[in-house]
Amino acid sequence: MKTLRQLISGEDIIQLVIRLGLLALLILWTFVIIKPFVPILTWAAVLAVAFYPAFSWLAKQLGGRPRTAAVILTLVTLGIVIGPATWLGLSAVEGVKDLASQIGTGDLVLQAPPERIKTWPLIGPQFFELWDQAYTNVRAALREIAPYLKPLAGTMLSLAGDAGVGTLQFLVSVLVMGFLFPFGPQLVAAGRGFLFRIIPEQSEHFLELAGATIRAVAQGVIGVAVIQSLLAGIGFKLAGVPSAGLVAFIVLLLSIVQIGPTPVLLPVIIWIWMDKDVTAALLFTVFFVIVGLLDNILKPLVMGRGLTTPTLVILVGVIGGTLAHGIVGLFIGPIILSVAWELAVAWIRIDRAGPAPQVIADR
């Protein structure tokens, strides 16, 4: 009898292993199939969550027509992506290719100090001498390390080559976002049901936290950074700044990681005062100062809650997302890591606070 029980138990274990193996194979195979679409679907979901308040308001203004509101919002977003964003992106790609070519040939072009700086009152001669020394020393240093920078040129060219694929992913993501809008309540209900299976007591809280974090990062960080970089890029183009698209892309990166565009805008303003007449320089200076202060105005308006995610988490998300998914990963990386961070912190707080009432009750 004991042997029969052992035999039945062994058969049950074998069947369980086979079932789990088939399930794991099915899940793995499904992931392999949908893997190319994961960045697109993720970014579409992020856009849908970020723009859903605007979609809801527009649908009400149109008399309860969600499909019409979805079409209008999708067309507006496509216009932004296809228009200024694509123009700025192509300019950035050209700048990256030029920089990579200079690195590859070891002939980096640097700006020598203009002679007119010597005529500036008080600080002119000293500033000219300081710039000239820095120009000479940096140029000599770059010549020494140029051979070691050649692998970096290949990486930069690879990223520039992926820009076309990234633009296509953006367009597809916006279209998918338009399809998701009318089904917002059903998708929220599905997400709530999924979370209830995992954390029944805190499913509603975690769902609200995830949505609030996505909107805070997408609107208050990514959105403001995109607006600043687009406006800065337009100003760079009008001012004739060399590699304007690449400089604007650097503004985008610095704004996403919460450093701000000042480290880029300040040298550009100095260059403009050296290259343009007083009237043009003054107008561009006012414009770039407004662009630099724009995040202080927009963030309090678009962020319903303060961003508690550390800057390091956002920086890791930017780098890791870009390396994993290209240009699209630059945007979805910090959002996904921010959501994961906020949920993990909330989970830890709940676990720490949970046992306390039980201890008091026992006493």
Phi and psi in degrees as a GROMACS rama.xvg file:
@    title "Ramachandran Plot"
@    xaxis  label "Phi"
@    yaxis  label "Psi"
@TYPE xy
-62.9511  -38.2924  LYS-2
-66.6545  -37.3844  THR-3
-64.032  -42.2439  LEU-4
-63.019  -42.0509  ARG-5
-63.4215  -38.6733  GLN-6
-64.6303  -45.3183  LEU-7
-63.3087  -41.9943  ILE-8
-63.9489  -40.0596  SER-9
-64.2045  -41.0226  GLY-10
-63.6505  -40.8032  GLU-11
-62.8119  -40.9674  ASP-12
-64.6533  -42.3544  ILE-13
-61.784  -44.4857  ILE-14
-62.4681  -40.3306  GLN-15
-63.5812  -42.5586  LEU-16
-63.174  -41.196  VAL-17
-64.1359  -43.5136  ILE-18
-64.1802  -45.0411  ARG-19
-64.7717  -37.5176  LEU-20
-64.2103  -44.1242  GLY-21
-63.7992  -40.3563  LEU-22
-64.1121  -43.2485  LEU-23
-63.4318  -40.5176  ALA-24
-63.447  -41.0998  LEU-25
-64.6428  -43.3774  LEU-26
-64.4756  -43.9051  ILE-27
-62.994  -43.7406  LEU-28
-64.726  -41.1398  TRP-29
-61.3471  -42.6252  THR-30
-63.9428  -40.2274  PHE-31
-62.2286  -37.8266  VAL-32
-69.2904  -43.1667  ILE-33
-91.0333  -3.36767  ILE-34
-54.6701  -43.174  LYS-35
-62.6409  -22.1661  PRO-36
-98.0855  -3.02491  PHE-37
-60.7187  -48.1677  VAL-38
-60.1977  -39.8352  PRO-39
-65.3845  -48.5455  ILE-40
-64.887  -38.6369  LEU-41
-64.8062  -47.1869  THR-42
-66.0695  -36.6249  TRP-43
-63.1843  -41.9277  ALA-44
-64.8985  -41.1658  ALA-45
-62.8821  -44.6601  VAL-46
-62.919  -39.8414  LEU-47
-63.5039  -43.0985  ALA-48
-66.6636  -41.5339  VAL-49
-67.1012  -39.7966  ALA-50
-95.9133  1.76972  PHE-51
-62.4027  -39.7769  TYR-52
-58.1206  -41.0642  PRO-53
-66.1185  -40.0294  ALA-54
-63.1484  -43.6537  PHE-55
-62.651  -42.9119  SER-56
-64.5363  -43.459  TRP-57
-65.6927  -38.5088  LEU-58
-62.9528  -39.1326  ALA-59
-67.2624  -40.112  LYS-60
-65.0195  -27.6572  GLN-61
-89.4258  11.5617  LEU-62
79.7891  35.3038  GLY-63
74.8593  43.7272  GLY-64
-115.694  85.1374  ARG-65
-65.8195  -35.6528  PRO-66
-68.1253  -41.6546  ARG-67
-63.6742  -42.0848  THR-68
-62.9859  -39.242  ALA-69
-64.5774  -41.0363  ALA-70
-64.6822  -44.3337  VAL-71
-63.7277  -47.3917  ILE-72
-65.1432  -36.6883  LEU-73
-65.6064  -43.2789  THR-74
-64.7738  -39.4101  LEU-75
-63.774  -44.4637  VAL-76
-65.311  -40.8719  THR-77
-61.9119  -38.6099  LEU-78
-61.4321  -38.3673  GLY-79
-69.1782  -42.386  ILE-80
-68.3701  -45.8103  VAL-81
-72.3016  -33.8008  ILE-82
-81.6669  -103.518  GLY-83
-63.0716  -35.3954  PRO-84
-64.9981  -44.1026  ALA-85
-66.2759  -41.2644  THR-86
-60.0286  -46.1213  TRP-87
-67.2819  -38.3636  LEU-88
-63.9123  -42.6685  GLY-89
-64.538  -37.6383  LEU-90
-64.5617  -39.6742  SER-91
-64.7374  -39.2527  ALA-92
-61.9983  -44.0854  VAL-93
-61.937  -40.2892  GLU-94
-64.4209  -40.3854  GLY-95
-64.6533  -40.6477  VAL-96
-64.4875  -41.6653  LYS-97
-63.6634  -44.3632  ASP-98
-64.6164  -41.7781  LEU-99
-63.6436  -37.7977  ALA-100
-64.525  -40.6576  SER-101
-66.6311  -39.4727  GLN-102
-65.1105  -41.7587  ILE-103
-64.8376  -35.3954  GLY-104
-88.945  -7.97217  THR-105
73.6744  18.5214  GLY-106
-120.589  71.9346  ASP-107
-74.3218  131.868  LEU-108
-89.5717  121.977  VAL-109
-116.61  154.784  LEU-110
-89.2241  115.751  GLN-111
-75.8335  153.675  ALA-112
-68.48  129.365  PRO-113
-67.3455  149.726  PRO-114
-66.6911  -26.2118  GLU-115
-65.052  -18.908  ARG-116
-61.297  -31.0967  ILE-117
-61.8328  -24.6694  LYS-118
-84.218  -6.50271  THR-119
-64.4512  140.335  TRP-120
-70.2593  145.178  PRO-121
70.1231  -64.747  LEU-122
-100.948  -2.90333  ILE-123
-56.9282  -59.8104  GLY-124
-60.8042  -41.968  PRO-125
-65.2775  -41.5539  GLN-126
-66.1849  -39.4679  PHE-127
-62.0334  -44.6897  PHE-128
-64.4818  -41.6997  GLU-129
-62.9319  -44.5897  LEU-130
-64.3617  -42.4152  TRP-131
-63.7054  -41.0517  ASP-132
-64.4676  -44.2174  GLN-133
-63.4468  -41.3018  ALA-134
-61.1653  -45.0732  TYR-135
-66.5046  -45.5077  THR-136
-68.8299  -44.3755  ASN-137
-65.7561  -39.5711  VAL-138
-63.1715  -41.5515  ARG-139
-65.6912  -39.5992  ALA-140
-66.246  -40.3074  ALA-141
-64.3592  -35.9241  LEU-142
-64.3363  -33.3804  ARG-143
-71.7142  -40.9846  GLU-144
-95.1841  -2.13705  ILE-145
-55.021  -43.2108  ALA-146
-60.5239  -29.7687  PRO-147
-81.5741  -13.2198  TYR-148
-91.1615  -6.66762  LEU-149
-61.1742  -38.7467  LYS-150
-59.2165  -32.6342  PRO-151
-64.2451  -33.563  LEU-152
-62.1496  -41.1767  ALA-153
-62.6294  -40.8153  GLY-154
-63.6329  -42.5217  THR-155
-63.751  -41.4726  MET-156
-65.7244  -35.6093  LEU-157
-64.5518  -43.6897  SER-158
-64.476  -39.0301  LEU-159
-65.5602  -36.2524  ALA-160
-67.59  -26.6285  GLY-161
-81.2865  -3.35423  ASP-162
-63.3742  -37.5783  ALA-163
-63.495  -42.8035  GLY-164
-64.7005  -39.5379  VAL-165
-62.7206  -40.4742  GLY-166
-63.1575  -42.1749  THR-167
-63.0701  -39.8554  LEU-168
-63.3173  -38.3934  GLN-169
-60.7167  -47.1522  PHE-170
-61.8466  -44.8215  LEU-171
-64.9911  -38.2473  VAL-172
-62.8779  -40.4584  SER-173
-64.6102  -40.6295  VAL-174
-63.727  -43.2106  LEU-175
-63.9479  -37.92  VAL-176
-56.8631  -42.7863  MET-177
-60.9627  -36.9584  GLY-178
-71.8937  -27.9048  PHE-179
-77.1259  -28.7008  LEU-180
-53.4442  -53.1096  PHE-181
-64.1127  -20.786  PRO-182
-100.405  20.0614  PHE-183
-55.0672  -51.259  GLY-184
-59.8442  -40.1287  PRO-185
-65.8478  -39.6565  GLN-186
-67.9651  -38.3437  LEU-187
-63.9676  -41.588  VAL-188
-62.9956  -39.2356  ALA-189
-65.3694  -42.1228  ALA-190
-63.9828  -38.4482  GLY-191
-64.4665  -41.689  ARG-192
-65.0529  -37.9224  GLY-193
-65.1714  -44.7897  PHE-194
-66.6004  -32.3756  LEU-195
-64.2055  -31.2843  PHE-196
-67.2133  -29.7517  ARG-197
-93.7399  -49.8718  ILE-198
-132.193  82.7204  ILE-199
-58.0149  -39.2881  PRO-200
-73.8326  -29.5012  GLU-201
-118.556  17.586  GLN-202
-62.159  -43.9125  SER-203
-66.1877  -42.0494  GLU-204
-63.8982  -44.5781  HIS-205
-66.6715  -36.616  PHE-206
-64.701  -44.6106  LEU-207
-65.3299  -38.7491  GLU-208
-64.9718  -42.7427  LEU-209
-63.6292  -44.3237  ALA-210
-63.891  -42.6579  GLY-211
-65.0178  -38.2835  ALA-212
-67.9457  -41.903  THR-213
-60.2393  -46.1658  ILE-214
-66.3234  -39.1922  ARG-215
-63.8108  -45.5976  ALA-216
-74.5355  -43.0944  VAL-217
-66.5025  -40.8591  ALA-218
-88.305  -49.9375  GLN-219
-79.9071  -22.4867  GLY-220
-110.179  -63.6281  VAL-221
-66.03  -47.8615  ILE-222
-61.3435  -48.2949  GLY-223
-64.2125  -38.835  VAL-224
-63.4433  -40.62  ALA-225
-64.7632  -43.279  VAL-226
-62.6077  -45.0189  ILE-227
-62.2348  -43.6119  GLN-228
-68.083  -37.6773  SER-229
-64.618  -47.6912  LEU-230
-64.2237  -42.7513  LEU-231
-62.5383  -40.7971  ALA-232
-62.8398  -39.9656  GLY-233
-62.5841  -44.1261  ILE-234
-63.2888  -40.4742  GLY-235
-61.7296  -42.1154  PHE-236
-64.222  -45.941  LYS-237
-65.804  -32.9812  LEU-238
-81.3154  -10.1007  ALA-239
75.5112  29.2837  GLY-240
-68.2628  131.665  VAL-241
-60.3967  139.536  PRO-242
51.4592  51.3614  SER-243
-59.3347  -40.4639  ALA-244
-64.2318  -42.1073  GLY-245
-65.8338  -40.3169  LEU-246
-64.8357  -39.7438  VAL-247
-65.9637  -34.8091  ALA-248
-65.3129  -36.5991  PHE-249
-64.7655  -38.3237  ILE-250
-59.6227  -42.002  VAL-251
-60.226  -46.5024  LEU-252
-62.7503  -46.7272  LEU-253
-64.6624  -34.8753  LEU-254
-71.2638  -37.5222  SER-255
-66.0702  -40.6744  ILE-256
-85.6214  13.9861  VAL-257
69.3694  18.3953  GLN-258
-82.6034  -36.709  ILE-259
97.0823  162.797  GLY-260
-83.9908  -2.37622  PRO-261
-56.681  -42.6066  THR-262
-59.2349  -20.7855  PRO-263
-96.2403  -42.6436  VAL-264
-66.8537  -36.0254  LEU-265
-63.3512  -48.7744  LEU-266
-62.6543  -34.6983  PRO-267
-64.7441  -41.7326  VAL-268
-62.6196  -41.7124  ILE-269
-61.9286  -43.0792  ILE-270
-63.3767  -39.1389  TRP-271
-63.9615  -40.6993  ILE-272
-66.939  -24.8895  TRP-273
-85.1418  -22.8522  MET-274
-106.252  -25.8296  ASP-275
-109.587  168.073  LYS-276
-74.4196  170.628  ASP-277
-62.6456  -42.4679  VAL-278
-63.8164  -49.318  THR-279
-63.452  -41.9485  ALA-280
-62.2347  -40.0302  ALA-281
-66.1149  -43.2143  LEU-282
-63.3755  -46.0871  LEU-283
-64.7932  -36.0165  PHE-284
-63.6989  -45.1953  THR-285
-61.1572  -42.24  VAL-286
-62.9564  -46.5152  PHE-287
-70.9718  -30.7981  PHE-288
-64.5055  -41.8348  VAL-289
-62.4553  -43.1709  ILE-290
-61.6089  -41.4591  VAL-291
-65.8185  -30.8696  GLY-292
-92.5951  -0.194323  LEU-293
-62.6395  -35.6101  LEU-294
-66.1144  -31.368  ASP-295
-67.807  -23.1661  ASN-296
-90.8309  -44.1398  ILE-297
-77.7837  -38.9206  LEU-298
-58.5049  -45.7408  LYS-299
-62.9971  -24.0273  PRO-300
-81.9392  -37.7756  LEU-301
-98.0121  -15.914  VAL-302
-98.1514  112.336  MET-303
-72.1824  -21.1726  GLY-304
-139.99  151.009  ARG-305
-66.0739  143.471  GLY-306
-81.7356  114.808  LEU-307
-99.6414  -3.7605  THR-308
-67.8315  129.054  THR-309
-61.7324  149.889  PRO-310
-60.6866  -34.0772  THR-311
-62.4926  -37.7694  LEU-312
-63.8347  -42.789  VAL-313
-65.5088  -40.4335  ILE-314
-62.8795  -44.9629  LEU-315
-62.1056  -38.8728  VAL-316
-63.4543  -39.8572  GLY-317
-63.9472  -48.9389  VAL-318
-68.1367  -50.7704  ILE-319
-64.1059  -41.2161  GLY-320
-63.484  -40.3391  GLY-321
-66.9001  -42.3525  THR-322
-66.9779  -33.6193  LEU-323
-83.327  -39.5294  ALA-324
-128.83  11.8897  HIS-325
75.6152  -146.6  GLY-326
-62.3479  -40.7013  ILE-327
-62.7207  -36.816  VAL-328
-63.7545  -22.9743  GLY-329
-58.6535  -31.2795  LEU-330
-98.0926  -40.3862  PHE-331
-79.643  -23.7221  ILE-332
-58.1025  -56.6794  GLY-333
-64.2051  -30.1269  PRO-334
-69.5416  -47.2592  ILE-335
-63.2462  -44.7363  ILE-336
-65.7499  -35.7179  LEU-337
-64.9315  -43.3939  SER-338
-62.7085  -45.1179  VAL-339
-61.0298  -41.2203  ALA-340
-63.8882  -48.3806  TRP-341
-63.3201  -41.6428  GLU-342
-67.1683  -40.0182  LEU-343
-64.1885  -43.4404  ALA-344
-62.8487  -43.2568  VAL-345
-63.506  -39.1649  ALA-346
-63.5819  -44.218  TRP-347
-63.1776  -41.3157  ILE-348
-63.3968  -39.7381  ARG-349
-66.173  -43.3713  ILE-350
-63.5553  -36.1913  ASP-351
-72.6944  -37.1804  ARG-352
-81.5979  -19.5996  ALA-353
-63.8742  -49.1104  GLY-354
-68.9715  -19.8026  PRO-355
-59.2509  -49.1829  ALA-356
-61.4831  -33.9224  PRO-357
-65.67  -39.2478  GLN-358
-64.64  -41.899  VAL-359
-64.6937  -40.6152  ILE-360
-63.5908  -37.3401  ALA-361
-67.323  -33.2148  ASP-362
